[in-house]
Amino acid sequence: MSTNRVVSYDFSQATLQQLKNDRQYRNWPVIYILENRRQAYIGETTSALQRIRNHLANRERRIFNKLYLIKDEMFNKSATLDLESSLIEYISGDGTYTLQNSNRGLRNHNYYNRQYYEQLFREIWDELRRHDIVKHSIRDIQNSDLFKYSPYKALTDDQAEIVAELEGIITSNRKSLSIIRGEPGSGKTILAIYLVKYLLSGDATAGLKIGIVLPQTSLRATVGQIFRNISGLKKNMVLGPNDVVKEDQQFDLLIVDEAHRLNRRQNLASYSAFDSAARKLGLDPAATDQLDWILQKSRHTVLLYDGKQSVKPSDVAASRFTSLSPEPRQFVLQSQMRVLAGDRYTGYIDAILRQRNPQTQTFPGYDLRLYTRLQPMVSDIQQLNDQYGLCRLAAGFAWDWISRDNPQLFDIEIEDCRLKWNATTRNWINSPNAHTEVGCIHTVQGYDLNYAGVIIGPEITMDNGRVRYHPERYKDRHGKNKSLSPARMVDYILNIYKTLMTRGIRGTFVYACDPHLSHYLAGYLPVYQEGQAGGYGEAKENEPAEQAAEAAPGYGVEEGED
């Protein structure tokens, strides 16, 4: 293994003479880093001598004092383009530097022997750490929000095509409305954040007043902190729907992530704040919703939307997005960027939950398990958290949050397990005790996990082959509405569980309180047998389903309230 790929120089005219004496720097692909311990610039070139000469003449680059050239006899142009993108992405996530780079042109490249160069990147990263150029391990960076929500992401083909089309729409029209639809894990949030940085780096769009709207408080706080650390972005660009109304100026562009979580005037925690915002815009509070506010305050609007992630009655009705006028431009994200199970996984989970008789599928390389006892699942999630980090338990809102007022109490008691809800609602995923607590939809939606352990609570049961809703067991007082039919409430709750079951990058573990529901799920999910070695789940035949029903303790089926 080579350990001298990274060569250090002063960033000065004197270095040019040194580079002239090495033919590899005149006609060979290399990667380079310019830095001053605060800012950095990363690039690749086939002529380091000429490129460094150009940078020395560039006023923006004169703040740098160190140059690192990264070379290898196996480099080629495709490889260095890919490695440059990876270095930009990971050095941004490392947090040591603010990058001068724009994010234009970052793409995932396929080329011969790419797997070799992915391993080579890890060796280069380790050498950069030994040189004290970067600080954190690849694992730690991958688990960080700064990495996950960085605008320095190499785009998939469908993402890149959408960005290019949106740029054309925004620069050639006075007003526009676009909707980007995508399943969980298709990269909607990544695309939204990327688009802000991309447009602010463009010659024709750099002066635009742009805001990114995040309806969820926790995710909004997380992205706001990240924007503070990205050159050209500011924390005040990250907005809630009410913040949009408070702005006196019109926006040139508003990008709304999780647009299905915008509110209407129903089941709100605070009606007065909603009414005040509507009246400021001259709207009747009873006849408006937050989507109206966004459209009124922006010339161009981009909505990132998935109706199957609407989880409570206060969310804007799906019909609003299908009846917008003028008709919006429609885009669809197809690629699965989160779960290693691939593009089929989210549709499979949706079909299981909605009883659409899916054919049993396997997902090699993805650890999917159904547990018939809760304690082994809790233990496995905690052990995997020690190994990978970012492994969390999550549950449906079927237990009161009594530990909020008395931290000595436990909220969730099942079998011999006593657990507590998330102690904080803001950035719970990264809070110190998160690995010992249980998150809910409001603290998990929008985030990635390595492994997710999902507890399906007793608010839904299986009775005579149908899912039944039990309102007395559903504890989210803003998440239910007596005027809605049981079928509509079941739809919201299934959306919650689909969302929770599509958080895990490496694997998803499931436990259902109701034995009949567990019996049903065992027909589609690999049943975990206590004492078996850990590893990637492989779907079994339906034979274990009866065993699962007999072994699963918890809530029995009772008469539900319709």
C-alpha positions as CSV (number, residue, x, y, z in Angstrom):
1,M,0.0,0.0,0.0
2,S,1.4,3.4,-1.0
3,T,1.6,5.9,1.8
4,N,3.1,8.9,0.0
5,R,0.3,9.9,-2.5
6,V,-0.1,13.2,-0.8
7,V,2.7,15.7,-1.3
8,S,2.8,19.1,0.5
9,Y,4.0,22.4,-0.9
10,D,3.8,26.1,-0.1
11,F,1.3,27.7,-2.3
12,S,3.7,30.2,-3.9
13,Q,5.5,31.1,-7.1
14,A,8.6,29.3,-5.9
15,T,6.6,26.0,-6.0
16,L,6.1,26.4,-9.8
17,Q,9.8,25.8,-10.4
18,Q,9.6,22.6,-8.3
19,L,6.6,21.3,-10.3
20,K,8.4,22.0,-13.6
21,N,11.0,19.4,-12.6
22,D,8.5,16.6,-12.4
23,R,6.9,15.4,-15.6
24,Q,4.0,13.9,-13.7
25,Y,2.8,17.4,-12.9
26,R,2.8,18.5,-16.5
27,N,0.8,15.7,-18.2
28,W,-0.8,13.3,-15.7
29,P,-4.1,13.4,-13.8
30,V,-3.8,14.6,-10.3
31,I,-6.1,16.0,-7.5
32,Y,-5.1,19.0,-5.5
33,I,-6.2,20.8,-2.3
34,L,-5.5,24.5,-1.5
35,E,-6.1,25.5,2.1
36,N,-5.3,27.9,4.9
37,R,-6.8,26.0,7.9
38,R,-10.1,27.9,7.5
39,Q,-11.0,27.7,3.9
40,A,-10.1,25.2,1.1
41,Y,-10.5,24.7,-2.6
42,I,-10.4,21.2,-4.2
43,G,-9.8,20.4,-7.9
44,E,-8.4,18.0,-10.4
45,T,-6.3,18.5,-13.5
46,T,-4.1,16.8,-16.1
47,S,-1.6,19.6,-15.8
48,A,-0.9,20.6,-12.2
49,L,1.8,23.1,-13.3
50,Q,-0.6,25.1,-15.5
51,R,-3.5,24.9,-13.1
52,I,-1.5,26.0,-10.0
53,R,-0.1,28.9,-12.1
54,N,-3.7,30.0,-12.9
55,H,-4.8,29.7,-9.2
56,L,-1.8,31.9,-8.1
57,A,-3.1,34.6,-10.5
58,N,-6.6,34.3,-9.1
59,R,-7.4,36.9,-6.4
60,E,-9.9,34.6,-4.6
61,R,-7.2,31.9,-4.3
62,R,-4.5,34.2,-2.8
63,I,-5.8,33.6,0.7
64,F,-4.4,30.1,0.6
65,N,-0.8,29.2,1.8
66,K,-0.7,25.4,1.4
67,L,-0.9,23.2,-1.6
68,Y,-1.4,19.4,-1.5
69,L,-1.0,17.4,-4.6
70,I,-2.5,13.9,-4.7
71,K,-1.0,11.6,-7.3
72,D,-1.0,7.9,-8.1
73,E,0.3,5.9,-11.1
74,M,-3.2,4.3,-11.5
75,F,-5.0,7.6,-11.9
76,N,-7.0,8.4,-15.1
77,K,-9.3,11.2,-15.9
78,S,-12.5,9.4,-15.0
79,A,-11.0,8.3,-11.7
80,T,-9.8,11.8,-10.7
81,L,-13.1,13.4,-11.6
82,D,-14.8,10.9,-9.3
83,L,-12.3,11.2,-6.5
84,E,-12.5,15.0,-6.7
85,S,-16.3,14.8,-6.2
86,S,-15.8,12.5,-3.2
87,L,-13.1,14.7,-1.7
88,I,-15.4,17.8,-2.0
89,E,-18.3,15.9,-0.4
90,Y,-16.3,14.4,2.4
91,I,-14.1,17.4,3.2
92,S,-17.3,19.5,3.4
93,G,-18.7,16.9,5.8
94,D,-15.5,16.9,7.8
95,G,-16.2,20.5,8.9
96,T,-12.6,21.7,9.1
97,Y,-12.9,24.0,6.1
98,T,-15.4,26.2,4.4
99,L,-15.1,25.4,0.7
100,Q,-14.7,27.9,-2.1
101,N,-16.0,25.3,-4.5
102,S,-19.4,25.6,-6.1
103,N,-21.4,22.4,-6.3
104,R,-21.9,22.6,-10.0
105,G,-20.9,19.6,-12.0
106,L,-20.8,17.1,-9.0
107,R,-22.0,13.8,-10.6
108,N,-21.8,10.1,-9.9
109,H,-19.6,8.7,-12.7
110,N,-19.5,5.1,-13.7
111,Y,-16.2,3.9,-15.3
112,Y,-14.0,0.9,-15.5
113,N,-12.8,-0.6,-12.2
114,R,-14.6,2.0,-10.1
115,Q,-14.7,-0.4,-7.1
116,Y,-10.9,-0.2,-7.0
117,Y,-10.9,3.6,-6.9
118,E,-13.5,3.6,-4.1
119,Q,-11.1,1.6,-2.0
120,L,-8.2,3.9,-3.1
121,F,-10.3,6.9,-1.8
122,R,-10.3,5.3,1.6
123,E,-6.5,5.0,1.5
124,I,-6.1,8.6,0.4
125,W,-8.5,9.7,3.2
126,D,-6.4,7.9,5.8
127,E,-3.3,9.6,4.5
128,L,-5.0,13.0,4.6
129,R,-5.8,12.3,8.2
130,R,-2.2,11.4,9.0
131,H,-1.1,14.7,7.4
132,D,-3.7,16.4,9.7
133,I,-5.5,17.9,6.6
134,V,-8.8,16.3,7.7
135,K,-9.9,15.2,11.1
136,H,-12.7,12.7,11.1
137,S,-13.1,9.1,10.0
138,I,-15.2,8.2,7.0
139,R,-17.7,6.4,9.2
140,D,-18.1,9.5,11.5
141,I,-18.5,11.8,8.6
142,Q,-21.2,9.5,7.0
143,N,-23.1,9.6,10.2
144,S,-23.0,13.4,10.5
145,D,-25.8,15.8,9.5
146,L,-23.2,18.1,7.9
147,F,-22.4,15.3,5.5
148,K,-26.0,14.0,5.0
149,Y,-27.4,17.5,4.3
150,S,-24.4,19.1,2.6
151,P,-25.1,20.7,-0.8
152,Y,-21.9,19.1,-2.0
153,K,-23.5,15.9,-3.2
154,A,-22.8,14.0,-6.4
155,L,-26.2,13.8,-8.0
156,T,-27.8,10.8,-9.6
157,D,-28.8,11.2,-13.3
158,D,-32.5,11.9,-12.5
159,Q,-31.5,14.5,-9.9
160,A,-29.1,16.2,-12.3
161,E,-31.7,16.3,-15.1
162,I,-34.3,17.9,-12.8
163,V,-31.8,20.6,-11.6
164,A,-30.9,21.5,-15.2
165,E,-34.6,21.7,-16.2
166,L,-35.5,23.8,-13.1
167,E,-32.6,26.2,-13.8
168,G,-34.0,26.7,-17.3
169,I,-37.6,27.2,-16.1
170,I,-36.5,29.8,-13.5
171,T,-34.3,31.8,-15.8
172,S,-36.7,31.9,-18.7
173,N,-40.1,32.5,-17.0
174,R,-41.4,35.3,-14.8
175,K,-43.3,32.9,-12.6
176,S,-43.4,29.1,-12.3
177,L,-44.6,26.2,-10.2
178,S,-43.0,22.8,-10.1
179,I,-43.7,19.6,-8.1
180,I,-41.0,17.0,-7.6
181,R,-42.5,13.7,-6.4
182,G,-40.5,10.9,-4.8
183,E,-40.7,8.0,-2.4
184,P,-38.9,8.0,0.9
185,G,-35.1,7.8,0.3
186,S,-35.3,9.1,-3.2
187,G,-33.2,12.2,-2.4
188,K,-35.8,15.0,-2.1
189,T,-34.1,16.8,0.8
190,I,-30.7,16.4,-0.8
191,L,-32.0,17.9,-4.1
192,A,-33.7,20.8,-2.3
193,I,-30.5,21.8,-0.4
194,Y,-28.3,21.2,-3.5
195,L,-30.6,23.4,-5.6
196,V,-30.2,26.4,-3.3
197,K,-26.4,26.3,-3.5
198,Y,-26.4,25.5,-7.2
199,L,-28.6,28.5,-8.1
200,L,-26.7,30.9,-5.9
201,S,-23.5,29.9,-7.6
202,G,-24.8,30.5,-11.1
203,D,-24.1,33.6,-13.2
204,A,-27.8,34.1,-14.1
205,T,-29.3,33.2,-10.8
206,A,-26.7,34.4,-8.2
207,G,-28.7,37.4,-7.1
208,L,-32.0,35.7,-6.5
209,K,-33.7,35.9,-3.1
210,I,-34.1,32.2,-2.3
211,G,-35.6,30.4,0.7
212,I,-35.9,26.8,1.6
213,V,-39.0,26.0,3.6
214,L,-39.0,23.0,6.0
215,P,-42.3,22.5,7.8
216,Q,-40.8,20.2,10.5
217,T,-39.2,22.1,13.4
218,S,-36.5,19.5,14.1
219,L,-35.2,19.1,10.6
220,R,-35.4,22.9,10.1
221,A,-33.1,23.5,13.0
222,T,-30.6,20.9,11.7
223,V,-30.5,22.3,8.2
224,G,-30.2,25.9,9.6
225,Q,-27.0,25.0,11.5
226,I,-25.6,23.4,8.3
227,F,-26.3,26.5,6.2
228,R,-24.2,28.5,8.7
229,N,-21.1,26.5,7.7
230,I,-21.5,26.6,3.9
231,S,-20.0,29.4,1.8
232,G,-22.7,31.5,0.2
233,L,-25.5,30.1,2.3
234,K,-27.0,31.7,5.5
235,K,-29.0,30.2,8.3
236,N,-31.8,32.7,7.7
237,M,-32.5,31.1,4.3
238,V,-33.9,28.1,6.2
239,L,-37.6,29.0,7.0
240,G,-40.7,27.7,8.5
241,P,-44.0,28.5,6.7
242,N,-44.7,31.3,9.3
243,D,-41.3,32.8,8.7
244,V,-42.1,33.2,5.0
245,V,-45.1,35.4,5.9
246,K,-42.9,37.5,8.2
247,E,-40.6,38.5,5.4
248,D,-41.6,41.9,3.9
249,Q,-40.0,41.2,0.6
250,Q,-41.3,38.7,-2.1
251,F,-39.1,35.7,-2.7
252,D,-37.7,35.0,-6.2
253,L,-37.8,31.3,-5.3
254,L,-39.2,29.2,-2.5
255,I,-38.2,25.5,-2.3
256,V,-40.5,23.5,0.0
257,D,-39.2,20.2,1.3
258,E,-41.7,17.8,2.7
259,A,-44.5,19.9,1.2
260,H,-47.0,17.2,2.3
261,R,-46.3,18.4,5.9
262,L,-47.6,22.0,5.2
263,N,-50.6,22.8,7.5
264,R,-54.2,23.6,7.0
265,R,-56.5,25.0,9.7
266,Q,-57.4,21.7,11.4
267,N,-56.1,19.9,14.5
268,L,-53.4,22.6,15.1
269,A,-51.5,23.2,18.3
270,S,-51.9,27.0,17.8
271,Y,-54.7,28.4,15.8
272,S,-53.8,32.0,16.7
273,A,-50.4,31.8,15.0
274,F,-52.0,30.3,11.9
275,D,-54.8,33.0,11.8
276,S,-52.4,35.8,12.3
277,A,-50.2,34.7,9.4
278,A,-53.1,34.3,7.1
279,R,-54.5,37.8,7.9
280,K,-51.1,39.4,7.3
281,L,-51.4,38.1,3.7
282,G,-55.0,39.4,3.5
283,L,-56.4,35.8,3.5
284,D,-59.4,34.4,5.3
285,P,-57.9,31.9,7.9
286,A,-60.8,29.5,7.5
287,A,-60.4,29.3,3.7
288,T,-56.6,29.1,3.3
289,D,-53.6,26.8,4.1
290,Q,-49.9,27.2,4.2
291,L,-49.5,26.2,0.6
292,D,-51.5,29.4,-0.3
293,W,-49.0,31.4,1.7
294,I,-46.0,30.0,-0.2
295,L,-47.6,30.6,-3.6
296,Q,-48.5,34.2,-2.7
297,K,-45.0,35.0,-1.4
298,S,-42.9,33.6,-4.3
299,R,-42.5,34.1,-8.0
300,H,-41.1,30.6,-8.5
301,T,-42.1,27.7,-6.3
302,V,-40.7,24.2,-6.1
303,L,-42.6,21.7,-4.0
304,L,-41.0,18.4,-3.0
305,Y,-43.9,16.1,-2.3
306,D,-44.9,12.5,-1.3
307,G,-48.6,12.2,-0.3
308,K,-47.9,8.9,1.4
309,Q,-45.8,10.6,4.0
310,S,-48.7,12.8,5.2
311,V,-49.2,11.7,8.8
312,K,-51.8,13.8,10.5
313,P,-55.1,15.6,9.7
314,S,-53.5,19.0,9.9
315,D,-51.4,18.3,6.8
316,V,-52.6,20.0,3.6
317,A,-55.0,17.7,1.8
318,A,-53.6,15.7,-1.1
319,S,-56.3,17.2,-3.4
320,R,-54.7,20.6,-3.1
321,F,-51.6,19.4,-4.9
322,T,-53.6,17.7,-7.7
323,S,-55.8,20.8,-8.4
324,L,-53.2,23.6,-8.5
325,S,-53.7,26.1,-11.2
326,P,-51.9,26.9,-13.4
327,E,-50.9,23.3,-13.8
328,P,-47.4,22.8,-12.3
329,R,-44.5,21.2,-14.0
330,Q,-44.2,17.6,-12.8
331,F,-41.0,15.7,-12.0
332,V,-40.4,12.3,-10.5
333,L,-37.3,11.0,-8.6
334,Q,-36.9,7.3,-9.3
335,S,-33.6,6.3,-7.6
336,Q,-33.4,4.9,-4.1
337,M,-30.6,6.8,-2.4
338,R,-31.2,5.7,1.3
339,V,-31.9,2.0,1.8
340,L,-29.4,-0.5,0.4
341,A,-32.4,-2.8,-0.4
342,G,-32.8,-0.8,-3.6
343,D,-35.7,0.7,-5.5
344,R,-38.2,-2.1,-4.9
345,Y,-38.1,-1.8,-1.1
346,T,-40.4,1.2,-0.4
347,G,-43.1,-0.2,-2.7
348,Y,-42.9,-3.6,-1.1
349,I,-43.3,-2.1,2.4
350,D,-46.2,0.0,1.2
351,A,-47.9,-3.0,-0.4
352,I,-47.5,-5.1,2.8
353,L,-49.0,-2.4,5.1
354,R,-51.9,-1.7,2.8
355,Q,-52.6,-5.4,2.2
356,R,-52.1,-5.5,-1.5
357,N,-51.0,-9.1,-1.5
358,P,-47.4,-8.5,-2.6
359,Q,-45.3,-11.4,-3.7
360,T,-42.8,-12.2,-1.0
361,Q,-39.5,-10.6,-1.9
362,T,-35.9,-10.9,-0.7
363,F,-33.4,-8.0,-0.5
364,P,-29.9,-9.5,-0.5
365,G,-27.5,-7.2,1.3
366,Y,-30.3,-5.6,3.4
367,D,-31.0,-6.7,7.0
368,L,-34.8,-7.0,7.2
369,R,-36.3,-8.8,10.3
370,L,-39.5,-9.3,12.1
371,Y,-39.1,-9.9,15.9
372,T,-41.7,-11.8,17.9
373,R,-40.2,-10.5,21.2
374,L,-39.2,-6.9,21.8
375,Q,-36.2,-7.3,24.1
376,P,-34.0,-9.0,21.5
377,M,-34.8,-6.2,19.0
378,V,-33.9,-3.5,21.5
379,S,-30.6,-5.3,22.3
380,D,-29.7,-5.8,18.7
381,I,-30.3,-2.2,17.8
382,Q,-28.1,-1.0,20.7
383,Q,-25.3,-3.4,19.8
384,L,-25.4,-2.3,16.1
385,N,-25.3,1.3,17.4
386,D,-22.0,0.5,19.0
387,Q,-20.7,-0.8,15.7
388,Y,-22.1,1.6,13.2
389,G,-23.7,4.5,15.1
390,L,-27.1,6.1,14.2
391,C,-29.1,3.0,15.1
392,R,-32.4,4.0,16.7
393,L,-35.7,2.7,18.0
394,A,-38.9,4.4,16.8
395,A,-42.6,3.7,17.4
396,G,-46.1,4.8,16.5
397,F,-47.7,7.3,18.9
398,A,-49.5,4.7,21.0
399,W,-48.2,5.7,24.5
400,D,-48.5,8.8,26.5
401,W,-45.4,10.9,27.0
402,I,-45.4,10.8,30.8
403,S,-41.6,11.0,31.1
404,R,-41.7,14.5,29.7
405,D,-43.0,15.8,33.1
406,N,-41.3,13.1,35.2
407,P,-38.1,11.7,33.8
408,Q,-38.1,8.9,36.4
409,L,-41.1,7.3,34.7
410,F,-41.2,5.0,31.6
411,D,-43.6,5.7,28.8
412,I,-43.6,2.3,26.9
413,E,-43.9,-1.0,28.8
414,I,-44.1,-4.1,26.7
415,E,-43.2,-7.6,28.0
416,D,-40.1,-7.1,30.1
417,C,-39.0,-3.9,28.3
418,R,-39.4,-0.4,29.8
419,L,-38.6,2.4,27.5
420,K,-38.9,6.2,27.3
421,W,-39.9,8.5,24.5
422,N,-37.4,10.9,23.0
423,A,-36.3,13.3,25.8
424,T,-36.0,16.2,23.3
425,T,-37.9,17.1,20.1
426,R,-35.1,19.1,18.5
427,N,-32.4,17.1,16.7
428,W,-33.3,14.0,18.8
429,I,-31.5,11.7,16.3
430,N,-28.1,13.1,17.4
431,S,-28.9,13.7,21.1
432,P,-26.6,12.0,23.6
433,N,-29.1,9.4,24.9
434,A,-31.0,8.8,21.7
435,H,-29.7,5.2,21.4
436,T,-31.5,4.3,24.6
437,E,-34.8,6.1,23.8
438,V,-37.6,5.7,21.3
439,G,-38.3,8.3,18.6
440,C,-41.7,9.1,17.1
441,I,-42.7,10.3,13.6
442,H,-42.1,13.9,14.5
443,T,-38.5,13.4,15.6
444,V,-37.6,10.8,12.9
445,Q,-39.2,11.9,9.6
446,G,-36.7,13.4,7.2
447,Y,-33.6,11.7,8.9
448,D,-31.5,8.8,7.8
449,L,-30.5,5.9,10.2
450,N,-28.1,3.0,9.7
451,Y,-30.6,0.6,11.4
452,A,-34.1,1.4,12.4
453,G,-36.0,-0.7,15.0
454,V,-39.7,0.0,14.5
455,I,-42.3,-0.8,17.2
456,I,-45.8,-1.0,15.7
457,G,-48.1,-0.1,18.6
458,P,-51.5,-1.3,19.7
459,E,-53.3,1.6,18.1
460,I,-53.8,-0.7,15.1
461,T,-54.6,-4.4,15.2
462,M,-55.5,-7.1,12.7
463,D,-59.0,-8.4,13.0
464,N,-60.6,-10.8,10.5
465,G,-57.9,-10.1,8.0
466,R,-58.4,-6.3,8.2
467,V,-56.4,-3.6,10.0
468,R,-58.5,-1.9,12.7
469,Y,-57.9,1.5,14.3
470,H,-58.3,2.0,18.1
471,P,-58.6,5.7,18.7
472,E,-58.4,5.3,22.5
473,R,-54.9,3.9,22.1
474,Y,-53.7,6.6,19.7
475,K,-52.1,9.3,21.8
476,D,-51.2,12.0,19.4
477,R,-53.9,14.5,20.1
478,H,-53.0,16.6,17.1
479,G,-52.7,13.5,15.0
480,K,-56.3,12.4,15.1
481,N,-59.7,13.8,14.4
482,K,-63.1,12.4,15.5
483,S,-64.7,13.6,12.3
484,L,-62.5,11.4,10.2
485,S,-63.5,7.9,9.4
486,P,-61.6,5.0,10.9
487,A,-60.4,4.1,7.4
488,R,-58.9,7.6,6.9
489,M,-57.2,7.4,10.3
490,V,-55.7,4.0,9.4
491,D,-54.4,5.6,6.2
492,Y,-52.5,8.3,8.3
493,I,-51.1,5.6,10.7
494,L,-49.9,3.4,7.9
495,N,-48.2,6.4,6.4
496,I,-46.4,6.8,9.7
497,Y,-45.2,3.2,9.8
498,K,-44.1,3.2,6.1
499,T,-42.1,6.4,6.9
500,L,-40.5,4.8,9.9
501,M,-39.8,1.5,8.1
502,T,-37.9,3.4,5.3
503,R,-35.4,5.2,7.5
504,G,-32.8,2.4,7.8
505,I,-29.9,2.5,5.3
506,R,-28.5,-1.0,6.3
507,G,-31.5,-2.6,7.8
508,T,-35.0,-2.4,9.3
509,F,-36.2,-4.4,12.3
510,V,-39.9,-4.6,13.1
511,Y,-41.9,-5.7,16.2
512,A,-45.8,-5.6,16.2
513,C,-47.6,-5.4,19.6
514,D,-50.7,-7.2,18.2
515,P,-50.0,-11.0,17.6
516,H,-52.4,-11.2,14.7
517,L,-50.7,-8.3,12.9
518,S,-47.3,-10.0,13.7
519,H,-48.7,-13.2,12.2
520,Y,-49.7,-11.3,9.0
521,L,-46.3,-9.6,8.7
522,A,-44.5,-12.9,9.1
523,G,-45.8,-13.9,5.7
524,Y,-43.7,-11.2,4.2
525,L,-40.8,-10.4,6.5
526,P,-38.0,-12.7,7.6
527,V,-38.8,-13.9,11.1
528,Y,-35.8,-13.5,13.5
529,Q,-35.2,-16.6,15.6
530,E,-33.5,-15.9,19.0
531,G,-30.0,-17.2,19.1
532,Q,-29.4,-17.1,15.4
533,A,-26.3,-15.3,14.2
534,G,-26.8,-11.7,13.1
535,G,-26.6,-10.8,9.4
536,Y,-28.5,-9.9,6.4
537,G,-32.1,-11.1,6.5
538,E,-33.4,-13.5,3.8
539,A,-37.1,-13.9,3.4
540,K,-38.5,-17.2,4.5
541,E,-41.4,-19.1,3.2
542,N,-44.7,-18.5,4.9
543,E,-44.2,-21.5,7.2
544,P,-42.9,-19.5,10.2
545,A,-46.0,-17.3,10.2
546,E,-47.9,-19.7,12.5
547,Q,-44.9,-19.9,14.9
548,A,-44.7,-16.1,14.9
549,A,-48.4,-15.8,15.9
550,E,-48.0,-18.3,18.7
551,A,-44.8,-16.7,20.1
552,A,-45.8,-13.1,19.8
553,P,-47.0,-11.6,23.1
554,G,-48.5,-8.2,23.5
555,Y,-51.9,-6.8,23.0
556,G,-54.6,-9.1,21.9
557,V,-57.3,-8.2,19.5
558,E,-60.1,-6.3,21.1
559,E,-63.2,-4.7,19.8
560,G,-62.1,-1.4,18.2
561,E,-64.0,1.9,18.3
562,D,-65.3,2.8,14.9
